[in-house]
């Protein structure tokens, strides 16, 4: 697959023209972009890619809602929607190391010194109550100060001045660890914030694995070729050569600044907290760069993160229960698992595998393989008819969770729970489900009875 965003947009236009809308009318980046995304979804049942050509206060067009379709995400990695999980697992298991190239389109414009001005970018405010404009689609690229380990991740950035932002580093995650190592040495952490890449690269950035797994190799495997990287102007950080824009920066040691409130994926705006400080050293971009925004807390945001999470959780459960059939992340902090339970206790092993594999996971439901985890009615039916709470509920207290969970008493410390909603003692020995006789099911055709 091509490594630039524009080629993917051309693919969308060719395959499904109605999925790409250009908005020429002037629009205010404060709330109006998000409002249009939500209105299209709720009132028209539409989730197109949106390109705003005339955004108040900036010369950059804004692209949003890119990831709001599972079919679009599948097309980005050369898969069908029902084969995304196997495709992503293959990329995790057989990554392609990146290659360094001498230059690329992202270097067409280079801004340093006084020419750096974050206020020239679209000043997008997403929700009422947000503390200010945020960059939501920036992927951080950074190297561990103590090794050659690299990390890529999405981190929200609140614009706080001409060359300054705050950054939300999730406690215990890899970029947070990198910064803590640099901070212990009294050094800033060089980082590059990449804006405007095809979904294959975004999906790779969200891969969840051990700290020594290189997301750049997963990006390459999803693309079908090694990711091409160029060196930054003001540091040795390597970034995608075909990106729309790169913001070169440092995360400062021992510096914190008030950040938030900000409306997150949970559907809540959490209050102001002290966060790390980013000092921008350069901005490079294409001459006619497109500025990419993610519509936070809506499908554009939620679907993108779901695919990598499901792949990681499937891999974790498979290590404990080889007969796992499917994994689904239907909402914040929640996972559904279906498996063929061949030994008593495997459902509870699956619960523990999920809770241990992802910091954000808080609720797990495990069902038998005859239950479709992509059908909420079936999962609810299994909970109601195959589960006894005093026997099948697992609760873990004082665990590390997400610092974005508004229900926690302390920042990021949470309780977690799992439900074994499998048939007891086994599916084979349980009360049988009612069904139409198979021969009747096979011979009866709806079209023979109804027009």
N, C-alpha and C positions, 0 to 999 in steps of 0.2 A: 504494500500500500504506500502511496506517496507520503512524504514526511511533512508536508505543509498543509495548513488549514484550508487554503483556497482550493486545493485539488479535492479535498473532501466536500467542500461546499458545492463544487461543480458536480460531484457524484450525486449529492442530494437533489440538485436541480434536474439532473437527467433522469434519475430513477423515480422521483416523486415530486414533481414541480410544485404541487400544492403545499409541500412541507417547507417551502422557503419563501418568506415574505419580506419585501423591501418596504420600509416606511420612510417616505420622503418628507412628510410633514414635520415641522419642528417639534421637538419633544424635550421636556425638562428632565434632566437626569435625577432630580430629586423626586422620587416616588412614582413618577409617571411611567417609567419603563417597567418597573415591577407591576404596577397597576394594570398595564395592558396585557402582560403575560398572564396574570391571574384572571382577568376578565375573559380572555380568549379561552382559557382552560375551563372556566366555570360556566360561562354563558354560551359558548359556541362548541365546547367539547373539542377544541383544537389545541395542538401543541407544536406549532411550526417553529423552525428556526427563524429568528427575527433579526434583520439588519436595519438599524436606525442610521440613516444617512445624515440627518440634520439634528445634532444634539447640542442643546444650548451650552455655550461656554467652552466649547472645544472644537478642534478641527478633525478629531478622530471619530470615524463612525463606530457605533457600538453593536456588537453581535451578542445575542443572548438566546437562551432556550435551546442551545445546541444539543444538549444531552437528554432532552425531555421525552425521548422515544427509545424503547428497547430495540426496535428495528434499526434505528439509526446507529446506535452503539454497536449492534451486531455487524452492520455493513462496514463499520470502521475497522473491524478486525477480520473481515472476510468470512463471516459466519452467518448463520441464520439465528433468529432469536432463541430457538429451542436448543441450539448447539453452542451457545456462548460459554456455558460452564466448562465443557470439555476443551474448547479453544483456549480459554484462559488458563486452565490447569496445565495444558501443554506448554504454554508460554512460561509458566512458573517453573516447570520441570526441565525445560530446555531453553534457557535464555540465550540470546545472541549478544555478545559483548559489543559495546559501542566502538566507533572509530572516530579519530580526531581528523578534521579536515582544515585546510588553511583559511577558509572564509565561507561566507554564506550570505543570503539575503538579509538576515537580521543585522548585518553590519553596514547596511546602506547609509544609515544616518547614525552618527556617533556624537553624543552630547556629554560633555564633562564640565567640571567646574561650575561657573555661574550659569551655564546653559541648562543645567539640570533644574527642572521645575515640575514637580508632581502635580501642581495646580493646573498645568496645561492638559492633563489627562481628564477624561470624563469624571466628573465629581458625582458619582452615583450614590444616592441614599436609597436604601431598599425598603425600609419599613418605618412607620411612625415610631418615634422614640429612639431610633438609632442616633448615636452620638455624633455622627458625621459621615462623610463619604468613605467607602471601603472599596478596596480591590479584593474581589472574591475568587477570581479565576487564575491567580498567580500560583505557579508551581515553584517551590523552592528547590534549588540544587545546591548541595553543600557537601563538603568532605570532612570526615572526622579529623580533628587536629592531631590526633595521636596515631593515625593509621591511614591506609589508602581506602578505607571504607567510605562509600558514597551513600547519600540519602536524597530521595525526592519525595515531596509531600505538598499537599495544599495547606496553606496557612492564611487566615484572614489578616488583612493589613488595613489599618485605619490611617488615612492620610492626615498628618498633623502639621505639615509645613512644606516649604519648598523642596526640601531634601530629607524629610523625616517622616517615618511612620512608626506605629507600634506594630507588634506581631504577636499573635496568639500562638504560643507553643504549648501543645498538649503535654501535661505533666507525664513524665515517664516514657514519652515517645522518643524516636531516634534523634530528631533535630534538637529536641530539648537536651538530650544527653550530649550531643556535639557541643552545644552552647555552654553547658555546664563544664565540660572539659576545657574549653577555651577560656571561660571565665575564671576557672581555678588558676590559670596561668597569667591572668590579668590581660588577656588578649581579646580583641574582637574576633568574631567568627565570620569569615568571608562567605557570602551567600549571593546567589543570583536568583531573581524572581522572574519567571518566564511566563509571558502572557501571549496566548494565541497559538495553539497547537491543535492538531487533529485529535479526535477522541481516543485513538489508540494510545497516544502518549499520555493523555490524562488518565486513562484506565490503568496504564502501567505504573503511574506515580502513586496510585492508591493501593498497590499490592501490599499485603500484610504478611510479613515474614520476620525472620530473625534479623538482627541488626547488620549482619554481614551479607545479606542478600541484596544484590544491586538492582534497583528498580529499572535502571537504564537498560539492562539486559532483557528484562521482561518487556519493556517498550519495544525493543528491537524485534523480539519474537512475535509480538502482536502486529508489528508493521510488516513482518516477513523479510526484513533486512536490517543490518546493524544501524542503530541510530547514529546519525552524523552530528558531531559536536565541534564547536569552535571555542577557543579560549576567550575569556572576558578581557576587556580593555584594562581594568584596574585590579585584577586579581587572577589567580590561576584556575578559578572555577571554570568548568566546561559546561556549555549550554547548547541546546539544539540549534543547529545552523539555519534551519528553515522556519524558526518561530517568527511571529509578528513583532514581538518586542521583548527586550530583556532589561530588567532593572538591576544593575549591579549595586551591591550594598554590603554593609557589615552590621552584624548584630552586636551591639556594644556590650562590654562587660560592666557589671555593677550598675547599670542604668535601668530605671523603670519609669513608666509614665502611665497616668490614668488612661484606661481604654474601655470603651463601651459606654452605655448599653448597646447591644447589637442583637437583632432578631435571628436566631440560629435555626438549625434543622429540626430542633425539637418542637418548633412552633411557639417558642417563648423568647422574650428579650430579657437576658440576664443583665444584672447591674454592672456598674463600673468596677473595674479591678485594676491593680497595677500589672502592667505587662512590659515585656522587653522592648527595647528601642532599636530601630533600624535607621542607619544613616546611609543615604544613597550616594554613591560615588560616580555613577554614570548611567545613562540610558541609551541603549542602541535599539534601532527599529528599522523596519522596511520604510521606504519613502512614502508609501501610501498605506501605512499600517492600519489594520483593523484592531480595535480594542475589544477584547473578549471579557464578558461579564457572565457570572453564573447567578441565576435567579434563586437566591438562597431560600431554603425551606420549601421549595416547590419541586416539581418533578425533575427539572433541569439539574437540581442539586442531588435529590434523593436517589434517582436511578443510577447516576454515575457512580456513586459510592457503593451501591448495592452489589454490583457484579463482582468486584474484587473481594468484598466481604464474604459473599457466598462461596467463592472459590477457596478462600483461605479456610473457612469453616468446614467445608466439605473435606478438604485435605486433612484437617485436624481430626474430624470424626472418623474418617476412613482409617487413620492410624490406630484407632481404638476399636472400631467396629467395621470390619471390611464390607459388611453387607448394607452399608448406607446407600440409600437410593436417591435422595434429593435433599437439598438444603435451600431454604428461602429466608430472606430478610424482609419481612413485610412492613416494617416500620422502625422507628427509633428504638435502639437497645433491645431488639426482639429477634429471635431466630426460631424457625420451624424446621424440624428434621424428620424425615421418614426413613425407616430402616426395616429390614427383615430380621427380626429378633430371633436368633437361633438358640440363645442361651439366656436364662434369667439374669437380669442385672445389666444387660447391654444398653438398655435405654438410659439408665442412670449414668453409665460410663459415657454415653454420648452427651448427656447434659454437662458433665464435668469437662469433657473435651472442649465443648463450645465456650463455656465460661472461662476456661484457661487460655483459649486461643485468641481472644479479642478483648481488649481492655473495655470496649464500649458495651459489650454484651451484658444484659441485665436479666432478661427473661428468655427461657428456652422451653419449647414444647416439643416433645418427641412422640411421634405417632407410628403406627404400623405402615407397611409398604402398600396396603390397599387404600390408604388415605392420600389424596392429592393435596400437598401442602400449598399449592398455588390456588386453592379454592378455600376461602375462609370459612364457608359453611361446613365443609367437611372437617376442617380442623376443630371447629366449635362442636360439631357432632361427636367427634372422638373424645373431646374433653368432657362432654356431658355423659357419655355412655360407656367409656372405658377407664374412667379415672375415679379414684377415691382419695380425697385430699389428705386424710390422715395416713395413708399408705404411700401415696405417689408424689407428694410434694417435697422438693429439696430446697432448703433455704441456707444461704451462705451469708454470714454477717461480717461487717467491717472489712469488706473487700475494696480493692482499688477499682474505680470506675471512671466515668467521664466527668470532667469538671463543668460540663455544659448541662448536666442533669439538674433541673430546677428543684427536684424533690429531695436532694441530698441535704443533710444537716450540716456536713462539713464539705469543703471544696473537694469533690472527686471521691469521697469515701462513701460507699454505698452498700446496700444489701443486694444480693442476687438470688434468683430463684428459678427452679426448673420444674416442669411437670411431666411425669411419665404417663402419657395418655395412650399407652399400648395395651392391648387386650391381655388379661391375666387368666390362667398362667401362661398361655400362648395364644396366638391368633387361631391356630388349628384347633385348640381345645375350648375356644370361647363360643358363646352363643352365636350361631350363624346369622349373617345378614340376610334379610329377605331379598328376593330377586325374581325377575320374570324368568320362567324356564328358558334355558339357553337356546333350544330349538325354536321356540316362539320368537325370541329376540332376533335370531338370524333370519327367519323367513318373513317377518312382518316389515313392510316398507311404508313409511309415512305417506309417500306420494301416491300410493294406491288408495288411500282413504281421504286425503285432503287435497284440495286444489293447490 
